[in-house]
Amino acid sequence: MKIVLKIMGNTLYQRITKAIASAKSPFPRSGADGKLITWQLLPLVAPFSSDYVENLSSELSVVIMEAQDLAVIEDVRTIERRESLHARSAHGPTQEISPVIMVLGSEIATSELLDMPEIVFDWLIEPVSLDDLVRRIFSSLKRNQRLRSELGYGVLTLLPDSRMLCYAGDTAQLTASEVAVAELFLNHFGTLIPTEDIHLLFKLSGRSTEGSNIRVTMFQLRFKIEAVTRCQFTLTNSYNLGYVMRHVNSYDAQPPTNSLEAWQDTAHYNGGEPSWLSESSSMR
């Protein structure tokens, strides 16, 4: 997983650069699931520009900017209104906006910060703890992921950490088993997943492979998908060969050209990067 930090402020940029390179860096090099995290730093030059927050590649990115006075905040607010940055996510995937975290000068009174621009997800006042900054980076990314779903950025989005399935502002709470199965189908949307592959998923994650257990999980997941999407999407048993997630108005599910194998880890879905196998531990 790569996280891009776009940093406006030379002092802050140098400090974060040294921290990432240090042996005891507060910036983690792997996640809770053991996956590698790489950090990419991009320096930004003042003044603030709308280009800084536009995220055309839909990568995980955060803008961190220094603001020593209220004028910087007002500049951001002016550009946000002029460019309609706060509404961009509702207009399609090419308009995704990176969350902004502001690092403010100590002389700015807290009472002046009650009405921050909408694209500013969080802010800190100098002196800043990098451990605190890292926590806010991850919380901003998670909040932005949920916000994209609520605004309709992602049609059907899975948030594995919170076990939430989201669609156009509605959410459904999933069980651990349903999360891993839902991720498998979102990774391979519209493709027939053979029953044998679903059986393998349950087996590798240490879940019961009894037919009744798998059928109950599939039934409950189908019910939640149809409920949260108001029957726009469904999960069906196709020709008794396996299951397929599809649009309700879609009919002919295409079987996979090659069977899904345990080492496959290249598919992606709207909510993030991990494959069904690498996240199968969430079912344990």
Backbone as CSV, one residue per row, in Angstrom:
resi,resn,N_x,N_y,N_z,CA_x,CA_y,CA_z,C_x,C_y,C_z
1,MET,0.838,-1.181,0.000,0.000,0.000,0.000,0.885,1.247,0.000
2,LYS,0.615,2.163,-0.886,1.378,3.409,-0.957,0.504,4.563,-0.492
3,ILE,1.077,5.411,0.356,0.394,6.614,0.830,1.228,7.818,0.416
4,VAL,0.608,8.745,-0.294,1.290,9.937,-0.778,0.977,11.103,0.151
5,LEU,2.013,11.730,0.682,1.856,12.920,1.518,2.300,14.136,0.719
6,LYS,1.352,15.018,0.424,1.664,16.266,-0.272,1.819,17.350,0.792
7,ILE,3.027,17.873,0.914,3.342,18.731,2.056,3.677,20.140,1.601
8,MET,2.969,21.113,2.166,3.241,22.521,1.889,3.843,23.146,3.139
9,GLY,5.107,23.498,3.066,5.829,24.019,4.218,7.176,23.335,4.309
10,ASN,8.248,24.073,4.088,9.579,23.473,4.001,10.022,22.838,5.312
11,THR,9.758,23.508,6.428,10.154,22.962,7.727,9.453,21.641,7.996
12,LEU,8.159,21.612,7.730,7.382,20.403,7.950,7.837,19.285,7.011
13,TYR,8.134,19.639,5.775,8.583,18.645,4.788,9.894,17.999,5.238
14,GLN,10.843,18.803,5.668,12.132,18.277,6.098,11.989,17.405,7.345
15,ARG,11.129,17.826,8.252,10.941,17.064,9.489,10.343,15.686,9.195
16,ILE,9.336,15.645,8.340,8.689,14.369,8.008,9.638,13.487,7.207
17,THR,10.418,14.099,6.320,11.396,13.327,5.542,12.383,12.623,6.456
18,LYS,12.919,13.342,7.439,13.877,12.740,8.370,13.208,11.655,9.216
19,ALA,11.957,11.899,9.621,11.249,10.941,10.477,11.003,9.627,9.750
20,ILE,10.620,9.709,8.474,10.350,8.494,7.695,11.623,7.684,7.485
21,ALA,12.747,8.383,7.351,14.020,7.698,7.099,14.646,7.124,8.363
22,SER,14.197,7.549,9.534,14.819,7.111,10.778,14.453,5.670,11.104
23,ALA,15.296,5.035,11.915,15.082,3.627,12.272,13.829,3.452,13.127
24,LYS,13.562,4.401,14.007,12.377,4.339,14.875,11.334,5.336,14.387
25,SER,10.959,5.199,13.149,10.029,6.151,12.539,8.612,5.983,13.084
26,PRO,7.918,7.102,13.368,6.504,7.015,13.768,5.597,6.658,12.595
27,PHE,6.148,6.725,11.377,5.382,6.361,10.188,5.538,4.855,9.960
28,PRO,4.497,4.079,10.171,4.630,2.614,10.114,5.032,2.122,8.734
29,ARG,5.812,1.061,8.722,6.256,0.446,7.470,5.410,-0.760,7.074
30,SER,4.487,-1.128,7.958,3.551,-2.207,7.639,2.276,-1.992,8.433
31,GLY,1.164,-2.536,7.890,-0.114,-2.405,8.547,-0.350,-3.533,9.532
32,ALA,-1.541,-3.522,10.163,-1.883,-4.567,11.126,-1.945,-5.934,10.463
33,ASP,-2.197,-5.950,9.153,-2.278,-7.215,8.424,-0.919,-7.667,7.903
34,GLY,0.142,-6.919,8.235,1.480,-7.289,7.804,1.858,-6.771,6.433
35,LYS,0.942,-6.084,5.754,1.240,-5.586,4.409,2.172,-4.368,4.466
36,LEU,3.075,-4.297,3.506,4.048,-3.216,3.434,3.366,-1.884,3.146
37,ILE,3.784,-0.850,3.862,3.314,0.512,3.616,4.505,1.337,3.136
38,THR,4.373,1.946,1.990,5.419,2.831,1.483,4.896,4.260,1.497
39,TRP,5.776,5.181,1.850,5.408,6.597,1.950,6.111,7.380,0.851
40,GLN,5.344,8.167,0.117,5.911,9.039,-0.912,5.621,10.484,-0.530
41,LEU,6.657,11.318,-0.527,6.503,12.724,-0.156,6.609,13.606,-1.394
42,LEU,5.668,14.527,-1.508,5.681,15.494,-2.600,5.638,16.896,-2.006
43,PRO,6.663,17.725,-2.240,6.644,19.091,-1.715,5.705,19.974,-2.533
44,LEU,4.958,20.805,-1.838,4.067,21.767,-2.493,4.574,23.174,-2.207
45,VAL,4.373,24.049,-3.174,4.831,25.438,-3.046,3.632,26.341,-2.803
46,ALA,3.741,27.207,-1.792,2.671,28.174,-1.527,2.579,29.164,-2.698
47,PRO,1.377,29.709,-2.949,0.138,29.558,-2.186,-0.640,28.301,-2.563
48,PHE,-1.648,28.002,-1.761,-2.487,26.827,-1.978,-3.192,26.911,-3.325
49,SER,-3.283,25.758,-4.004,-3.961,25.673,-5.294,-4.915,24.481,-5.280
50,SER,-6.002,24.567,-6.028,-6.958,23.464,-6.097,-6.310,22.214,-6.688
51,ASP,-5.260,22.403,-7.501,-4.567,21.248,-8.080,-3.946,20.363,-7.004
52,TYR,-3.625,20.963,-5.859,-2.960,20.211,-4.808,-3.861,19.122,-4.219
53,VAL,-5.162,19.333,-4.234,-6.072,18.363,-3.608,-6.757,17.454,-4.620
54,GLU,-6.648,17.754,-5.894,-7.261,16.895,-6.895,-6.464,15.601,-6.994
55,ASN,-7.180,14.490,-6.976,-6.543,13.179,-6.946,-7.050,12.367,-8.128
56,LEU,-6.473,12.567,-9.286,-6.967,11.952,-10.509,-6.684,10.455,-10.559
57,SER,-5.708,9.984,-9.817,-5.357,8.565,-9.866,-6.042,7.748,-8.780
58,SER,-6.847,8.391,-7.939,-7.561,7.713,-6.850,-6.612,6.986,-5.899
59,GLU,-5.385,7.507,-5.756,-4.446,6.905,-4.825,-4.710,7.414,-3.419
60,LEU,-4.152,6.743,-2.432,-4.279,7.200,-1.054,-3.341,8.381,-0.860
61,SER,-3.900,9.547,-0.671,-3.072,10.741,-0.532,-3.703,11.711,0.447
62,VAL,-2.838,12.456,1.122,-3.258,13.468,2.094,-2.425,14.718,1.860
63,VAL,-3.073,15.874,1.921,-2.368,17.152,1.836,-2.134,17.660,3.261
64,ILE,-0.877,17.928,3.601,-0.526,18.482,4.915,0.084,19.848,4.668
65,MET,-0.505,20.875,5.245,-0.022,22.219,4.949,0.122,23.062,6.209
66,GLU,1.203,23.837,6.235,1.424,24.771,7.325,0.588,26.029,7.113
67,ALA,0.078,26.560,8.201,-0.687,27.806,8.147,-0.325,28.626,9.387
68,GLN,0.475,29.655,9.186,0.942,30.459,10.311,-0.025,31.572,10.691
69,ASP,-1.003,31.822,9.820,-1.993,32.861,10.150,-3.325,32.521,9.497
70,LEU,-4.354,33.279,9.852,-5.702,33.014,9.362,-5.851,33.284,7.870
71,ALA,-4.948,34.069,7.298,-5.038,34.394,5.878,-4.937,33.134,5.022
72,VAL,-4.087,32.188,5.440,-3.939,30.941,4.684,-5.259,30.163,4.692
73,ILE,-5.908,30.128,5.860,-7.189,29.420,5.963,-8.230,30.074,5.069
74,GLU,-8.262,31.403,5.047,-9.233,32.101,4.204,-8.956,31.884,2.723
75,ASP,-7.679,31.774,2.355,-7.338,31.478,0.959,-7.886,30.112,0.552
76,VAL,-7.733,29.127,1.438,-8.259,27.786,1.166,-9.777,27.829,1.038
77,ARG,-10.431,28.575,1.920,-11.887,28.681,1.881,-12.357,29.334,0.577
78,THR,-11.651,30.364,0.149,-12.021,31.062,-1.091,-11.903,30.137,-2.296
79,ILE,-10.779,29.413,-2.364,-10.573,28.493,-3.492,-11.580,27.351,-3.438
80,GLU,-11.881,26.860,-2.243,-12.856,25.779,-2.090,-14.214,26.191,-2.657
81,ARG,-14.655,27.405,-2.347,-15.952,27.876,-2.837,-15.913,28.155,-4.331
82,ARG,-14.823,28.766,-4.786,-14.728,29.121,-6.204,-14.666,27.883,-7.097
83,GLU,-13.940,26.853,-6.644,-13.761,25.635,-7.433,-14.762,24.544,-7.065
84,SER,-15.640,24.824,-6.090,-16.620,23.828,-5.612,-15.926,22.538,-5.192
85,LEU,-14.817,22.666,-4.492,-14.041,21.490,-4.100,-14.831,20.582,-3.160
86,HIS,-15.665,21.193,-2.290,-16.390,20.391,-1.317,-17.437,19.497,-1.963
87,ALA,-17.804,19.760,-3.234,-18.833,18.972,-3.911,-18.278,18.089,-5.013
88,ARG,-16.965,18.114,-5.229,-16.390,17.413,-6.375,-16.636,15.905,-6.341
89,SER,-16.564,15.296,-5.151,-16.650,13.841,-5.074,-17.978,13.303,-5.574
90,ALA,-19.006,14.135,-5.611,-20.307,13.671,-6.057,-20.407,13.590,-7.570
91,HIS,-19.392,14.051,-8.289,-19.498,14.154,-9.745,-18.725,13.088,-10.504
92,GLY,-18.184,12.094,-9.800,-17.528,11.010,-10.519,-16.125,10.753,-10.025
93,PRO,-15.556,9.594,-10.378,-14.268,9.188,-9.840,-13.100,10.068,-10.221
94,THR,-13.198,10.807,-11.342,-12.077,11.642,-11.746,-11.993,12.921,-10.912
95,GLN,-12.978,13.120,-10.005,-13.022,14.347,-9.231,-12.709,14.108,-7.755
96,GLU,-12.062,12.986,-7.428,-11.788,12.705,-6.026,-10.865,13.765,-5.431
97,ILE,-11.134,14.126,-4.189,-10.376,15.153,-3.489,-9.605,14.522,-2.334
98,SER,-8.330,14.858,-2.221,-7.521,14.380,-1.099,-7.877,15.173,0.151
99,PRO,-7.947,14.514,1.310,-8.217,15.241,2.553,-7.048,16.157,2.905
100,VAL,-7.363,17.253,3.588,-6.349,18.239,3.982,-6.215,18.239,5.499
101,ILE,-4.967,18.214,5.977,-4.669,18.390,7.400,-3.832,19.650,7.530
102,MET,-4.256,20.566,8.378,-3.527,21.817,8.574,-2.708,21.778,9.854
103,VAL,-1.474,22.280,9.775,-0.613,22.451,10.942,-0.531,23.948,11.198
104,LEU,-1.130,24.394,12.285,-1.334,25.823,12.535,-0.320,26.389,13.516
105,GLY,-0.033,27.671,13.333,0.864,28.366,14.245,0.253,28.494,15.624
106,SER,1.092,28.486,16.647,0.611,28.503,18.035,-0.100,29.801,18.392
107,GLU,0.150,30.852,17.614,-0.466,32.147,17.958,-1.911,32.259,17.471
108,ILE,-2.390,31.297,16.694,-3.771,31.335,16.212,-4.698,30.850,17.318
109,ALA,-5.662,31.664,17.688,-6.595,31.322,18.759,-7.540,30.207,18.309
110,THR,-7.803,29.268,19.211,-8.688,28.140,18.894,-10.078,28.618,18.516
111,SER,-10.522,29.714,19.104,-11.860,30.238,18.811,-12.005,30.659,17.355
112,GLU,-10.893,30.893,16.675,-10.930,31.299,15.273,-11.018,30.100,14.330
113,LEU,-10.985,28.897,14.900,-10.910,27.687,14.076,-12.192,26.874,14.087
114,LEU,-13.278,27.451,14.545,-14.535,26.714,14.656,-15.189,26.475,13.305
115,ASP,-14.866,27.291,12.327,-15.496,27.170,11.009,-14.418,26.989,9.954
116,MET,-13.878,25.787,9.896,-12.828,25.498,8.938,-13.437,25.127,7.584
117,PRO,-12.692,25.296,6.482,-13.176,24.846,5.175,-13.516,23.362,5.201
118,GLU,-14.475,22.955,4.391,-14.948,21.570,4.428,-13.883,20.567,4.013
119,ILE,-12.961,20.950,3.152,-11.947,19.996,2.705,-10.856,19.796,3.750
120,VAL,-10.859,20.614,4.807,-9.907,20.437,5.903,-10.486,19.404,6.858
121,PHE,-9.953,18.196,6.832,-10.473,17.110,7.638,-10.005,17.187,9.087
122,ASP,-8.835,17.783,9.310,-8.290,17.831,10.671,-7.252,18.926,10.747
123,TRP,-6.909,19.334,11.951,-5.870,20.334,12.123,-5.179,20.140,13.461
124,LEU,-3.918,20.586,13.524,-3.116,20.526,14.733,-2.466,21.880,14.950
125,ILE,-2.109,22.166,16.196,-1.433,23.424,16.540,-0.013,23.104,16.996
126,GLU,0.936,23.861,16.456,2.330,23.686,16.841,2.507,23.883,18.358
127,PRO,3.452,23.122,18.975,4.322,22.098,18.374,3.559,20.802,18.127
128,VAL,3.903,20.111,17.026,3.159,18.941,16.588,3.929,17.662,16.903
129,SER,3.220,16.709,17.488,3.774,15.372,17.681,3.557,14.578,16.402
130,LEU,4.629,14.010,15.853,4.486,13.237,14.620,3.656,11.980,14.835
131,ASP,3.695,11.413,16.045,2.832,10.267,16.342,1.366,10.663,16.213
132,ASP,1.034,11.846,16.719,-0.335,12.351,16.600,-0.679,12.631,15.145
133,LEU,0.270,13.182,14.392,0.038,13.465,12.980,-0.239,12.182,12.200
134,VAL,0.511,11.121,12.487,0.300,9.848,11.792,-1.102,9.316,12.067
135,ARG,-1.533,9.393,13.317,-2.890,8.928,13.648,-3.938,9.713,12.871
136,ARG,-3.727,11.001,12.740,-4.698,11.840,12.036,-4.667,11.583,10.527
137,ILE,-3.513,11.218,10.000,-3.421,10.876,8.581,-4.308,9.672,8.286
138,PHE,-4.181,8.620,9.104,-4.966,7.408,8.863,-6.454,7.640,9.123
139,SER,-6.793,8.423,10.147,-8.208,8.682,10.411,-8.827,9.516,9.292
140,SER,-8.049,10.437,8.701,-8.552,11.240,7.583,-8.788,10.377,6.348
141,LEU,-7.882,9.429,6.099,-8.052,8.532,4.955,-9.291,7.668,5.127
142,LYS,-9.525,7.163,6.339,-10.708,6.335,6.585,-11.980,7.167,6.456
143,ARG,-11.945,8.392,6.997,-13.124,9.259,6.895,-13.408,9.608,5.446
144,ASN,-12.361,9.849,4.660,-12.543,10.192,3.257,-13.127,9.016,2.481
145,GLN,-12.712,7.803,2.826,-13.250,6.615,2.177,-14.747,6.478,2.455
146,ARG,-15.141,6.683,3.706,-16.560,6.613,4.046,-17.340,7.741,3.379
147,LEU,-16.759,8.958,3.355,-17.437,10.097,2.760,-17.661,9.886,1.267
148,ARG,-16.676,9.299,0.567,-16.834,9.024,-0.859,-18.051,8.148,-1.100
149,SER,-18.231,7.157,-0.223,-19.362,6.252,-0.400,-20.674,6.986,-0.151
150,GLU,-20.728,7.817,0.896,-21.958,8.529,1.221,-22.340,9.525,0.139
151,LEU,-21.343,10.073,-0.560,-21.623,11.021,-1.626,-21.881,10.351,-2.967
152,GLY,-21.764,9.016,-2.988,-21.996,8.305,-4.232,-20.762,8.181,-5.078
153,TYR,-19.566,8.443,-4.505,-18.334,8.313,-5.290,-18.144,6.863,-5.714
154,GLY,-18.277,5.947,-4.768,-18.226,4.525,-5.086,-19.640,3.993,-5.159
155,VAL,-19.984,3.213,-6.185,-21.337,2.707,-6.309,-21.652,1.755,-5.171
156,LEU,-20.800,0.764,-4.983,-20.970,-0.180,-3.887,-19.602,-0.359,-3.255
157,THR,-19.469,0.030,-1.989,-18.153,0.106,-1.363,-18.117,-0.716,-0.088
158,LEU,-17.042,-1.464,0.098,-16.832,-2.233,1.320,-15.754,-1.564,2.158
159,LEU,-16.045,-1.357,3.439,-15.070,-0.822,4.386,-14.702,-1.944,5.345
160,PRO,-13.631,-2.700,5.023,-13.315,-3.892,5.822,-13.052,-3.598,7.295
161,ASP,-12.384,-2.488,7.598,-12.021,-2.208,8.982,-13.237,-2.083,9.882
162,SER,-14.290,-1.466,9.369,-15.508,-1.283,10.160,-16.594,-2.284,9.794
163,ARG,-16.286,-3.182,8.849,-17.239,-4.207,8.404,-18.539,-3.590,7.901
164,MET,-18.410,-2.535,7.117,-19.573,-1.834,6.591,-19.646,-1.981,5.073
165,LEU,-20.849,-2.231,4.583,-21.124,-2.219,3.149,-21.947,-0.967,2.879
166,CYS,-21.455,-0.103,1.980,-22.061,1.213,1.782,-22.556,1.389,0.348
167,TYR,-23.678,2.083,0.236,-24.227,2.381,-1.086,-25.079,3.640,-0.986
168,ALA,-24.650,4.705,-1.678,-25.433,5.950,-1.787,-25.947,6.445,-0.445
169,GLY,-25.098,6.397,0.590,-25.484,6.935,1.885,-26.058,5.921,2.841
170,ASP,-26.436,4.737,2.369,-26.951,3.689,3.238,-25.833,2.701,3.568
171,THR,-25.930,2.088,4.737,-24.900,1.144,5.158,-25.533,-0.111,5.732
172,ALA,-24.796,-1.208,5.667,-25.199,-2.467,6.285,-24.014,-3.026,7.037
173,GLN,-24.252,-3.489,8.250,-23.193,-4.072,9.063,-23.030,-5.546,8.701
174,LEU,-21.798,-5.968,8.412,-21.526,-7.339,8.027,-20.828,-8.097,9.145
175,THR,-20.944,-9.413,9.100,-20.168,-10.254,10.006,-18.769,-10.439,9.421
176,ALA,-17.865,-11.010,10.227,-16.499,-11.239,9.739,-16.504,-12.150,8.521
177,SER,-17.342,-13.183,8.536,-17.422,-14.094,7.389,-17.919,-13.372,6.156
178,GLU,-18.931,-12.536,6.326,-19.525,-11.834,5.190,-18.571,-10.821,4.583
179,VAL,-17.698,-10.221,5.414,-16.741,-9.236,4.900,-15.804,-9.881,3.880
180,ALA,-15.216,-11.023,4.242,-14.271,-11.679,3.342,-14.960,-12.168,2.071
181,VAL,-16.187,-12.699,2.206,-16.922,-13.168,1.028,-17.310,-11.993,0.146
182,ALA,-17.768,-10.886,0.765,-18.143,-9.708,-0.018,-16.958,-9.159,-0.775
183,GLU,-15.784,-9.174,-0.154,-14.593,-8.662,-0.822,-14.223,-9.520,-2.024
184,LEU,-14.388,-10.837,-1.874,-14.125,-11.738,-2.993,-15.000,-11.388,-4.195
185,PHE,-16.279,-11.146,-3.954,-17.189,-10.871,-5.064,-17.009,-9.464,-5.624
186,LEU,-16.651,-8.486,-4.774,-16.392,-7.145,-5.277,-15.121,-7.129,-6.118
187,ASN,-14.149,-7.957,-5.734,-12.926,-8.063,-6.531,-13.203,-8.620,-7.914
188,HIS,-14.227,-9.458,-8.016,-14.529,-10.156,-9.271,-15.996,-9.929,-9.640
189,PHE,-16.394,-8.655,-9.593,-17.790,-8.313,-9.851,-18.222,-8.786,-11.242
190,GLY,-19.396,-9.443,-11.300,-19.931,-9.914,-12.575,-19.347,-11.219,-13.054
191,THR,-18.426,-11.794,-12.273,-17.789,-13.058,-12.655,-18.329,-14.182,-11.791
192,LEU,-18.598,-15.306,-12.396,-19.064,-16.479,-11.665,-17.923,-17.040,-10.817
193,ILE,-18.133,-17.105,-9.495,-17.152,-17.669,-8.583,-17.557,-19.114,-8.300
194,PRO,-16.763,-20.086,-8.727,-17.126,-21.489,-8.512,-17.316,-21.814,-7.037
195,THR,-18.223,-22.740,-6.766,-18.477,-23.158,-5.392,-17.211,-23.670,-4.734
196,GLU,-16.353,-24.324,-5.517,-15.107,-24.861,-4.965,-14.208,-23.751,-4.430
197,ASP,-14.207,-22.592,-5.086,-13.367,-21.474,-4.639,-13.906,-20.884,-3.332
198,ILE,-15.228,-20.816,-3.220,-15.827,-20.312,-1.983,-15.529,-21.277,-0.847
199,HIS,-15.613,-22.566,-1.136,-15.278,-23.591,-0.147,-13.823,-23.427,0.304
200,LEU,-12.921,-23.157,-0.648,-11.509,-22.959,-0.326,-11.309,-21.733,0.553
201,LEU,-12.041,-20.665,0.273,-11.942,-19.445,1.084,-12.304,-19.733,2.531
202,PHE,-13.380,-20.470,2.754,-13.795,-20.812,4.111,-12.759,-21.718,4.780
203,LYS,-12.234,-22.653,4.025,-11.269,-23.592,4.587,-9.987,-22.889,5.005
204,LEU,-9.462,-22.011,4.150,-8.213,-21.312,4.461,-8.356,-20.383,5.657
205,SER,-9.555,-19.882,5.877,-9.768,-18.945,6.986,-10.189,-19.650,8.265
206,GLY,-10.263,-20.983,8.231,-10.578,-21.735,9.433,-12.054,-21.771,9.778
207,ARG,-12.909,-21.405,8.832,-14.356,-21.436,9.069,-14.916,-22.802,8.695
208,SER,-16.089,-23.101,9.207,-16.731,-24.364,8.886,-17.057,-24.417,7.395
209,THR,-16.712,-25.527,6.762,-16.993,-25.685,5.331,-18.255,-26.511,5.094
210,GLU,-19.046,-26.716,6.139,-20.331,-27.398,5.962,-21.175,-26.629,4.961
211,GLY,-21.856,-27.376,4.100,-22.670,-26.715,3.082,-23.699,-25.772,3.653
212,SER,-24.270,-26.148,4.811,-25.295,-25.296,5.415,-24.704,-23.975,5.884
213,ASN,-23.471,-24.002,6.415,-22.831,-22.771,6.882,-22.555,-21.817,5.721
214,ILE,-22.062,-22.366,4.608,-21.793,-21.539,3.434,-23.087,-20.978,2.866
215,ARG,-24.125,-21.812,2.799,-25.402,-21.346,2.246,-26.014,-20.245,3.105
216,VAL,-25.921,-20.389,4.433,-26.467,-19.361,5.326,-25.719,-18.046,5.141
217,THR,-24.370,-18.111,5.058,-23.570,-16.902,4.854,-23.940,-16.220,3.543
218,MET,-24.083,-17.004,2.476,-24.426,-16.444,1.175,-25.821,-15.833,1.197
219,PHE,-26.769,-16.490,1.885,-28.127,-15.964,1.968,-28.152,-14.638,2.723
220,GLN,-27.450,-14.591,3.863,-27.447,-13.362,4.664,-26.775,-12.214,3.912
221,LEU,-25.674,-12.527,3.211,-24.975,-11.491,2.451,-25.853,-10.988,1.313
222,ARG,-26.524,-11.902,0.624,-27.425,-11.486,-0.451,-28.520,-10.573,0.093
223,PHE,-29.102,-10.928,1.232,-30.160,-10.113,1.828,-29.651,-8.699,2.135
224,LYS,-28.444,-8.584,2.700,-27.902,-7.281,3.064,-27.541,-6.457,1.826
225,ILE,-27.008,-7.122,0.787,-26.675,-6.407,-0.448,-27.942,-5.825,-1.074
226,GLU,-28.991,-6.622,-1.152,-30.233,-6.151,-1.752,-30.890,-5.071,-0.899
227,ALA,-30.753,-5.197,0.431,-31.363,-4.204,1.313,-30.664,-2.856,1.205
228,VAL,-29.322,-2.869,1.242,-28.589,-1.603,1.249,-28.628,-0.918,-0.114
229,THR,-28.746,-1.696,-1.202,-28.770,-1.118,-2.556,-30.185,-0.984,-3.110
230,ARG,-31.176,-1.283,-2.275,-32.588,-1.241,-2.705,-32.793,-2.091,-3.960
231,CYS,-32.204,-3.290,-3.905,-32.333,-4.292,-4.968,-31.702,-3.849,-6.296
232,GLN,-30.732,-2.932,-6.230,-29.987,-2.577,-7.441,-28.907,-3.618,-7.743
233,PHE,-28.402,-4.289,-6.689,-27.407,-5.339,-6.836,-27.911,-6.587,-6.122
234,THR,-27.417,-7.729,-6.544,-27.809,-8.972,-5.899,-26.683,-9.989,-5.999
235,LEU,-26.836,-11.080,-5.266,-25.893,-12.184,-5.271,-26.690,-13.440,-5.587
236,THR,-26.401,-14.079,-6.700,-27.232,-15.200,-7.139,-26.414,-16.465,-7.361
237,ASN,-27.113,-17.597,-7.211,-26.527,-18.897,-7.517,-26.783,-19.165,-8.990
238,SER,-25.717,-19.243,-9.762,-25.863,-19.338,-11.203,-25.634,-20.760,-11.689
239,TYR,-26.685,-21.387,-12.209,-26.607,-22.713,-12.826,-26.056,-23.774,-11.872
240,ASN,-26.190,-23.516,-10.544,-25.681,-24.453,-9.535,-24.170,-24.682,-9.645
241,LEU,-23.484,-23.782,-10.334,-22.037,-23.904,-10.499,-21.276,-23.015,-9.518
242,GLY,-21.917,-21.992,-9.025,-21.276,-21.039,-8.137,-22.160,-19.811,-7.966
243,TYR,-21.565,-18.729,-7.475,-22.308,-17.507,-7.206,-21.705,-16.350,-7.997
244,VAL,-22.543,-15.346,-8.247,-22.091,-14.163,-8.959,-22.760,-12.932,-8.354
245,MET,-21.987,-11.865,-8.156,-22.559,-10.571,-7.754,-22.761,-9.754,-9.019
246,ARG,-23.948,-9.188,-9.188,-24.258,-8.499,-10.436,-25.312,-7.431,-10.207
247,HIS,-25.499,-6.578,-11.214,-26.636,-5.671,-11.243,-27.897,-6.501,-11.438
248,VAL,-28.992,-6.039,-10.877,-30.240,-6.785,-11.000,-30.668,-6.915,-12.452
249,ASN,-30.366,-5.905,-13.256,-30.768,-5.942,-14.663,-29.767,-6.690,-15.534
250,SER,-28.741,-7.269,-14.909,-27.745,-8.043,-15.653,-28.107,-9.515,-15.560
251,TYR,-27.949,-10.257,-16.657,-28.439,-11.631,-16.664,-27.361,-12.677,-16.887
252,ASP,-26.616,-12.586,-17.959,-25.716,-13.665,-18.338,-24.365,-13.522,-17.662
253,ALA,-24.211,-14.221,-16.542,-22.922,-14.200,-15.842,-21.919,-15.013,-16.631
254,GLN,-20.748,-14.453,-16.801,-19.707,-15.141,-17.553,-18.815,-15.925,-16.597
255,PRO,-18.635,-17.232,-16.844,-17.726,-17.992,-15.985,-16.301,-17.510,-16.175
256,PRO,-15.461,-17.632,-15.162,-14.073,-17.164,-15.268,-13.299,-17.965,-16.300
257,THR,-12.404,-17.295,-17.012,-11.583,-17.989,-18.003,-10.592,-18.928,-17.333
258,ASN,-10.148,-18.564,-16.131,-9.283,-19.433,-15.340,-9.838,-19.481,-13.929
259,SER,-9.744,-20.632,-13.303,-10.257,-20.724,-11.934,-9.442,-19.831,-11.016
260,LEU,-10.102,-19.303,-9.980,-9.407,-18.461,-9.016,-8.502,-19.356,-8.175
261,GLU,-7.243,-18.962,-8.049,-6.304,-19.780,-7.305,-5.900,-19.086,-6.026
262,ALA,-5.395,-19.892,-5.100,-5.113,-19.381,-3.762,-4.088,-18.269,-3.764
263,TRP,-3.212,-18.236,-4.780,-2.155,-17.208,-4.788,-2.588,-15.938,-5.473
264,GLN,-3.796,-15.894,-6.003,-4.207,-14.701,-6.754,-4.330,-13.507,-5.819
265,ASP,-3.682,-12.387,-6.173,-3.741,-11.212,-5.294,-3.701,-9.923,-6.095
266,THR,-4.238,-9.956,-7.302,-4.121,-8.778,-8.152,-5.417,-8.019,-8.336
267,ALA,-6.552,-8.589,-7.929,-7.827,-7.902,-8.157,-8.023,-6.801,-7.134
268,HIS,-8.778,-5.786,-7.527,-9.063,-4.648,-6.650,-10.550,-4.362,-6.667
269,TYR,-10.997,-3.643,-5.662,-12.388,-3.223,-5.643,-12.435,-1.770,-5.222
270,ASN,-13.647,-1.167,-5.175,-13.771,0.275,-4.927,-13.202,0.692,-3.575
271,GLY,-13.329,-0.162,-2.595,-12.970,0.255,-1.260,-11.513,0.195,-0.923
272,GLY,-10.619,-0.370,-1.725,-9.235,-0.469,-1.354,-8.450,-1.449,-2.200
273,GLU,-7.283,-1.909,-1.706,-6.352,-2.685,-2.486,-6.288,-4.173,-2.180
274,PRO,-6.593,-4.672,-0.933,-6.266,-6.048,-0.615,-7.080,-7.075,-1.381
275,SER,-6.508,-8.257,-1.623,-7.201,-9.342,-2.303,-7.996,-10.155,-1.311
276,TRP,-8.811,-11.080,-1.822,-9.634,-11.870,-0.915,-8.791,-12.760,-0.024
277,LEU,-7.668,-13.252,-0.554,-6.859,-14.148,0.248,-6.135,-13.416,1.355
278,SER,-5.580,-12.249,1.014,-4.790,-11.521,2.002,-5.648,-10.994,3.118
279,GLU,-6.941,-10.862,2.895,-7.825,-10.370,3.939,-8.608,-11.506,4.600
280,SER,-8.356,-12.745,4.180,-9.144,-13.845,4.713,-8.998,-13.995,6.216
281,SER,-7.916,-13.436,6.779,-7.733,-13.484,8.221,-8.824,-12.754,8.957
282,SER,-9.532,-11.833,8.279,-10.610,-11.091,8.924,-11.771,-11.994,9.272
283,MET,-11.807,-13.224,8.689,-12.907,-14.140,8.986,-12.617,-14.983,10.226
284,ARG,-11.381,-14.935,10.693,-11.015,-15.816,11.802,-11.641,-15.353,13.106
